[in-house]
Structure formats: structure tokens, C-alpha cells
Amino acid sequence: MIGRVISVKSNKTATVLVERVTKHPLYKKTFIRSKKYLVDDAIEVKLGDIVDIVNCKPISKKKSWKITKVLGKSLAEIAEEQMKEKAEEAIAEVMPKEKDKGEGENGSA
């Protein structure tokens, strides 16, 4: 899961806010649900970081999540990087690397 660090006041613990968009079953309106998780912080994250968390065995009474990596400072930066990677892959598929033109012309003559 991906969330935003909202508190780092505790020792080796961070509070991460995870938001998700859901749809009401009857009225079909979309709205945001959020939940806070206490996460084991072994890599010393900062307030506002976007992090990836995974479930693990219980570390304490309320802590059973770990931070795997810091993705960035804002969701806009992360989305932009992912779009750039996808665009580069698409360009590489459509436009393969050109071979030396001189070899192809000399070989056919």
C-alpha cells in the first residue's frame, strides 16, 4: 500500500495515512476513505514523505506494518516519474534503434 507520513513523533514509529477512493453501493457517488496505520520506521522517514508499506508479523500491540521504501515527496512527482517511464517504454517499442545506414546500402549494391 502507498501512503503519506503524517507523524514521526514516536521512536522508530511513523504514522502513515492511506487514502482510497470508493463508490457508494446504492447512490454510486465516489468518495475518499482514509485510514491511519502505525508503521515500523527503520529507515528514518520524514514528515510528508510518500512511502510503500507492507504487512508483517506484529511488532507491538498496534504496529504490524513496515516501510519498504520511500517513493518521493509528493504524489505528483511519483505520477510524473511513472508516466515518463511508460512513455520511454512505448517509444522504445515503436521506434527501435536505427542500424548504420551505410552498411545496409553497401551490402545490397
C-alpha positions in Angstrom: 0.0 0.0 0.0 1.1 3.5 -0.6 0.5 6.3 1.9 1.8 9.6 3.3 3.7 10.0 6.5 1.7 12.3 8.8 3.7 11.9 12.1 7.2 10.8 13.2 6.9 11.8 16.9 7.4 8.3 18.3 10.7 6.5 18.4 11.1 4.0 15.4 7.4 4.5 14.6 5.7 6.6 11.9 2.0 7.2 11.3 1.0 6.7 7.7 -2.3 7.9 6.2 -3.6 5.6 3.4 -6.4 7.0 1.2 -8.6 5.1 -1.2 -11.5 6.1 -3.4 -14.7 4.0 -3.0 -18.1 4.1 -4.6 -21.4 4.0 -2.6 -23.2 0.8 -3.5 -26.7 2.5 -3.8 -26.0 6.1 -4.8 -22.9 5.4 -6.9 -21.2 8.5 -5.6 -17.4 8.3 -5.2 -15.8 9.4 -2.0 -12.4 9.1 -0.2 -11.9 6.7 2.7 -8.7 7.1 4.8 -7.1 5.0 7.5 -4.1 5.6 9.7 -1.5 2.9 10.3 1.3 2.8 12.8 4.3 1.6 10.9 7.8 0.4 11.9 10.3 3.0 10.7 13.7 1.5 10.3 14.8 3.9 7.5 14.0 7.2 9.3 11.4 8.8 7.0 10.5 12.5 7.2 7.1 14.2 7.6 5.2 14.3 4.3 7.1 11.5 2.5 5.2 9.1 0.3 6.1 5.6 1.3 5.3 2.0 0.4 4.2 -0.2 3.3 3.7 -4.0 3.7 2.0 -6.1 6.3 4.4 -8.1 8.6 4.3 -10.0 11.9 3.2 -7.9 14.9 6.0 -5.8 16.3 3.9 -4.4 19.1 0.2 -4.2 20.1 -0.7 -1.7 17.4 2.3 -2.0 15.0 2.2 -4.7 12.3 3.4 -2.8 9.2 6.8 -2.0 7.8 8.1 0.7 5.4 9.7 -0.9 2.4 10.8 2.2 0.5 10.3 5.9 0.2 8.7 6.8 -3.1 9.1 10.6 -3.0 7.9 13.8 -1.5 4.6 14.3 -3.4 2.1 12.2 -5.4 2.5 14.5 -8.4 6.3 13.7 -8.6 5.7 10.0 -8.4 3.0 10.0 -11.0 5.2 12.1 -13.4 8.1 9.7 -13.0 5.8 6.7 -13.7 4.4 8.4 -16.8 7.9 9.2 -18.1 9.0 5.5 -17.7 5.9 4.3 -19.5 6.4 6.8 -22.3 10.1 5.8 -22.7 9.0 2.1 -23.0 6.3 3.0 -25.6 8.8 5.0 -27.6 11.3 2.1 -27.5 8.7 -0.3 -28.8 7.6 1.9 -31.7 11.0 3.3 -32.7 13.6 0.6 -32.5 17.2 1.7 -32.5 18.4 2.5 -36.1 21.3 0.5 -37.5 24.1 2.1 -39.5 22.6 3.1 -42.9 25.9 2.8 -44.7 26.1 -0.9 -44.1 22.6 -1.7 -45.5 23.1 0.3 -48.7 26.6 -1.1 -49.4 25.6 -4.7 -48.8 22.7 -4.6 -51.3 24.7 -3.0 -54.2 
